[in-house]
Amino acid sequence: MKEVNVMRAARRAGRQVQRGMTMLEIMIVLAIIGLVMSVVGVGVYSNWKRAQVKTAQIAVNEIAQKTIQYMTDNNNECPKSVDDLVAQKYMPQKRKDPWNRDYILRCPGQINTDGFDIVSLGPDGQEGTKDDIKAAEQ
């Protein structure tokens, strides 16, 4: 009852009592939030994709170093696959690339015929495309 009297007194004084937000105001706020979230989402997604490529490059180079170590310890004999590196304890476990595919180890290599190739097929999963991630020159 007291609240009704306060509202009547406010109306008499020429002031309006606001009871809440209109549907239009709510829709405008939601649209602004949606725009901000889409801009942030695009930025985060592109950074995430770049981070995947960097992660794969680091892993490929690490496997290359472990392969060199294996070859040094085994009279220049090539490991047949990453599984050999794991079995001989040069690597703690077999890893997959950021796209959940195995790293490819070829010895002797097709690209580096005097050494070995270590490749991640990259985002597209196709070998021989420009997004393949290869070990630095050995």
N, C-alpha and C positions, 0 to 999 in steps of 0.2 A: 504494500500500500504506500509505503514511504517513497519507493522508487517511482511510482506513478505520479505522485505529487511533485517530485523533483523534475520529471520530464515535462509536466505541464508548466511548471515555473520557468523552465528553460525556453519553452516555446513562447511563452508570454514575453520573455525578455528579448525575443528575436533571434535566439540561438537555436541551432538544430542539434539534436542529440544524434550522434552516429551510432548505429547498432552493429555495423560490420562492413565488409567489403562487398561491392557489387560483383556480379558474375564477370563483367567486362574487365574489371581490375584484376581479378584472379587469373583470367585468361592471358592478360598482358604479362603479368608476372611469370606465368608458366612459359610463355613464348620466349621471354628474355632468358630464363633459366635454360631452356632448350638450346638456344643459340650459343650461350656460353659453354655449355657442355659439349656441343658438337665441335667447337673450335678447339677446346682442350683435348677432346678425343682424337682429332686428326693429328695434333702435335704428338701426343703420347704414342699413337700407333706408328708414326713414321720413325720415332726414336727407337721403338721396340724392334722394328725391322732392321734398323742399322745395328742395334745391339746383337741381334741374332747373327748377322754377318761377321761382326767382330769376334763373337764367341767362337764361331766355326773357324775363323782364321787362326785364332790362338790355339785351338785344339789341334788343327792340322799341323801347325808348326811344332807343337809339343810332341805329336806322334812322329814327326820327322826326326826330332832330336832323339827320341827313344829308338828309332830305327837305326840311326847312325851309331848309337851306343851298342845296340845289338850286333850290328855288323862288325864293329871294332872288336867286340869280345869274341866273335865267332869267325875269325879269319875271312872277313868280307862276305860271309854267307848271308844271303837275303832271307828275311822272314817271309813266310808264305802269305801271312795275313796279320791283321791286328791281333787275332787270337794267339798267334805265336808269341807276340810281345807280352800278352797277359800271362800265358802259360809259363814263360821264362821269368816272370816277375819284373819285367821292365816297366809294366804299367799295372796299377792296382786292379783295374777292372776295364772291361770293354765299354766304351762310351758310344753314344749315338750323337749325331749332329743335332742342332736346334730344331730340325724338321723331322726328327725321330727316324733317321735313316743311318745305316752303318757308314763309317768312313771307309773309303776304298784305299787299299795299299797294294801297289803293284811293284814287284821287284823281279827283273829289271823293268824299268818304267817305259811307257809309251811316249811320254813327253820328255822325260829325262832318261834317255836310253843308256847313259853311263851309270845311272844311279837307280833311284826309285821314285815313284809317284805316290803322293797321298792326296786324295781328293774328297771333298764334300760336294755332293751334286747341287747344293744350293736350294733356293726356294722352289724352283720349278721341278726338281727331281729328275731332270734330263741330263745325261752326260754329254759333254761337248758343247754346251751352251756358254754364253758369256758370263752367266751368274755362278758358274762352278767356282769353288774355292779351293785353291791349290797351295801346297806347301811352297815356301820361299825356296829359291834355288839352293841346292845342296852343293 
